[in-house]
Amino acid sequence: FKETQLARMKPGQKVHVKVDAFPGTDLLAKVDSFSPASGASFALLPPDNATGNFTKIVQRVPVKLVFEPESLKALGEAASRIVPGLSVQVEVELSE
């Protein structure tokens, strides 16, 4: 998620995940935790913008989602093919 999308997110919130590899399937999950640093901090070659010009770049922060077991049962054996890096559409139910 972009850092600007995290303001109202917190662990425990419900999440709807649509995985492009499994069209028509809406998986349920929950927000588990947030990474202690942005993706750029963990990169093998992190960007080093020390040129004197400053351009603010919105960072991406990894968010751990845990799927509901019942949701994965609907996929059967295909659930083992859900791996990091797949294209997904994620909707987090934000609560006030």
C-alpha positions as CSV (number, residue, x, y, z in Angstrom):
1,F,0.0,0.0,0.0
2,K,1.1,3.6,-0.5
3,E,2.0,5.3,2.7
4,T,-0.8,7.8,2.1
5,Q,-3.3,4.9,2.3
6,L,-2.3,3.7,5.8
7,A,-3.8,6.5,7.9
8,R,-7.0,4.7,8.8
9,M,-5.8,1.1,8.5
10,K,-5.1,-1.0,11.6
11,P,-4.6,-4.7,12.4
12,G,-7.8,-6.7,12.6
13,Q,-9.7,-4.9,9.8
14,K,-11.5,-7.1,7.2
15,V,-10.1,-7.3,3.7
16,H,-11.6,-8.4,0.4
17,V,-8.9,-9.8,-2.0
18,K,-9.6,-10.5,-5.7
19,V,-6.7,-12.4,-7.2
20,D,-6.3,-12.0,-11.0
21,A,-5.2,-15.7,-11.3
22,F,-8.6,-16.8,-9.9
23,P,-11.2,-14.7,-11.6
24,G,-14.6,-14.4,-9.9
25,T,-13.2,-15.4,-6.5
26,D,-13.5,-13.0,-3.6
27,L,-11.2,-14.1,-0.8
28,L,-11.6,-12.8,2.8
29,A,-8.6,-11.8,4.9
30,K,-7.6,-9.6,7.8
31,V,-4.9,-7.0,8.2
32,D,-2.3,-8.7,10.4
33,S,0.6,-6.2,10.6
34,F,2.6,-3.5,8.9
35,S,6.3,-3.7,7.9
36,P,8.7,-1.7,10.1
37,A,10.1,0.0,7.0
38,S,9.1,0.8,3.4
39,G,9.9,-1.4,0.5
40,A,12.8,0.9,-0.6
41,S,14.5,0.3,2.8
42,F,14.7,-3.4,2.1
43,A,15.8,-3.1,-1.5
44,L,19.1,-4.6,-2.6
45,L,20.0,-1.2,-4.2
46,P,17.9,1.4,-2.4
47,P,17.4,4.7,-4.2
48,D,20.0,7.4,-3.1
49,N,18.6,10.8,-4.0
50,A,21.5,12.9,-2.8
51,T,21.8,15.1,-5.8
52,G,20.8,18.3,-4.1
53,N,17.3,18.3,-5.7
54,F,14.5,16.9,-3.5
55,T,11.6,15.1,-5.1
56,K,9.2,13.6,-2.6
57,I,8.2,10.1,-3.7
58,V,5.3,8.3,-2.1
59,Q,6.7,5.1,-0.6
60,R,5.1,1.7,-0.5
61,V,4.8,-0.1,2.8
62,P,4.3,-3.9,2.9
63,V,1.2,-4.9,4.8
64,K,0.7,-8.5,6.0
65,L,-2.7,-10.0,5.3
66,V,-3.9,-13.3,6.7
67,F,-6.5,-15.2,4.7
68,E,-9.5,-16.6,6.5
69,P,-9.3,-20.4,6.5
70,E,-12.9,-20.8,5.1
71,S,-12.0,-18.5,2.3
72,L,-9.1,-20.7,1.2
73,K,-11.1,-23.9,1.5
74,A,-13.3,-22.6,-1.4
75,L,-10.2,-22.6,-3.7
76,G,-9.2,-26.2,-2.7
77,E,-5.8,-27.3,-4.0
78,A,-5.4,-24.0,-6.0
79,A,-4.9,-22.2,-2.7
80,S,-1.3,-23.4,-2.7
81,R,-0.7,-21.3,-5.8
82,I,-1.3,-18.0,-4.0
83,V,2.2,-16.6,-3.7
84,P,3.8,-13.2,-3.2
85,G,3.8,-11.0,-6.3
86,L,0.5,-12.0,-7.8
87,S,-1.7,-9.2,-9.1
88,V,-4.6,-8.5,-6.8
89,Q,-7.2,-5.9,-6.0
90,V,-7.5,-5.3,-2.3
91,E,-10.3,-3.5,-0.4
92,V,-9.9,-2.8,3.3
93,E,-13.0,-2.2,5.3
94,L,-12.0,0.9,7.2
95,S,-13.6,1.6,10.6
96,E,-13.7,4.9,12.4
